[in-house]
Amino acid sequence: MELLANMNWLAVLLGAVIYMAVGSIWYGPIAGKAWMAEMGLTEEEIKASGSPAKAMAQSFVAALFLSAGLEFILSMQSFADGGWMGGVQVGFVLSILIIGGGTFANYAFENKTLRHFLIHMGNITLAMMAMGAMMGVWN
């Protein structure tokens, strides 16, 4: 597959790291308390649930897939010259239209609130925009 050969695999790895970094800030000082309230959890319950290592490892694998998908698109010739702003725009559009559109039904069927959905989408959108900016510059 020639398209995969054009991908910058170091950018994919860095993109996953950026995604995890944005998530740690988002679910920490920015929206952590709101997320816990939406989940009906307290800090004590989260601490008592044990090590988050397994969930973090699984999240990193998911971040690698997400990063690879964004890099795949941004490495295509039609997106290659967009620079950092092109990467930000592609990250924004993909997060809202593809990820948001694809996952909102899950929240509806699980009786999650719009606030809960928006908390998650804020993280995804900011992370995708940051990843896209990095890839837009690097590609």
PyMOL commands that set and color helices and strands:
alter all, ss='L'
color gray80, all
select helices_A, chain A and resi 2-5+9-30+32-39+43-48+53-74+83-109+114-138
alter helices_A, ss='H'
color red, helices_A
deselect
rebuild
show_as cartoon
